[in-house]
Amino acid sequence: MKTGKITAYEFSGEVELSHGKFNRYKVHFADGQSYVFLTKGDFKKKINEEVSYEITNQEYKTAKFIQMKQNFNDKDTKISKLACIKAASEFHAQRGQSEDSDVINSAQLYFNWVNS
């Protein structure tokens, strides 16, 4: 999962897939990267909005947005994050050659899965 700030976007056509018709938008990010996203209907993200996304095909520069559900209260979110960081820490402790960033990335992956 990556995060980025949208600097611009442009319509780049329509595509008909087995599960419906989609609009293609090329989205440009503050880090200089650009990816194509599929949407049903109009593009709903805003310029300067910070978004989470996952690259689906690096060769074709396609990606999909990750929707973070925020239906937990602050206490529940903290408990969930702590459980995820604990699980990631225990997992990486067994591996031996892990960096702090590996633990954080795994914890974020677990947290995203819990909230999906």
NORRA-V452495 format. One record per backbone hydrogen bond with DSSP energy under -1.0 kcal/mol. CO is the residue of the C=O (numbers start at 1). NH is the residue of the N-H. E is the energy in kcal/mol with one decimal. If there is no record, write none. Layout:
BEGIN
co | nh | e
CO | NH | E
CO | NH | E
END
This chain:
BEGIN
co | nh | e
2 | 53 | -2.9
4 | 51 | -2.9
5 | 30 | -2.1
6 | 48 | -3.6
8 | 28 | -3.2
10 | 26 | -2.7
13 | 24 | -3.4
15 | 22 | -2.8
17 | 20 | -1.8
20 | 17 | -2.9
22 | 15 | -2.5
23 | 39 | -2.6
24 | 12 | -3.3
25 | 37 | -2.9
26 | 10 | -2.0
27 | 35 | -2.0
28 | 7 | -2.9
28 | 8 | -1.3
29 | 32 | -2.1
33 | 29 | -2.8
35 | 27 | -3.2
36 | 63 | -2.3
37 | 25 | -2.6
39 | 23 | -3.2
46 | 49 | -1.8
49 | 6 | -2.2
51 | 4 | -2.2
52 | 66 | -2.7
53 | 2 | -3.2
54 | 64 | -2.4
57 | 62 | -2.1
61 | 36 | -2.9
62 | 56 | -1.9
62 | 57 | -1.7
64 | 54 | -2.8
73 | 77 | -2.5
74 | 78 | -2.3
75 | 79 | -2.3
76 | 80 | -2.5
77 | 81 | -2.7
78 | 82 | -2.6
79 | 83 | -2.3
80 | 84 | -2.1
81 | 85 | -2.5
82 | 86 | -2.2
83 | 87 | -2.3
84 | 88 | -2.5
85 | 89 | -2.4
86 | 90 | -2.4
87 | 91 | -2.2
88 | 92 | -2.7
89 | 93 | -1.9
90 | 94 | -1.1
92 | 96 | -1.3
95 | 97 | -1.1
99 | 103 | -1.4
100 | 104 | -2.2
101 | 105 | -2.5
102 | 106 | -2.2
103 | 107 | -2.5
104 | 108 | -2.5
105 | 109 | -2.1
106 | 110 | -2.6
107 | 111 | -2.7
108 | 112 | -2.6
109 | 113 | -2.0
110 | 114 | -2.5
111 | 115 | -2.0
113 | 116 | -1.1
END
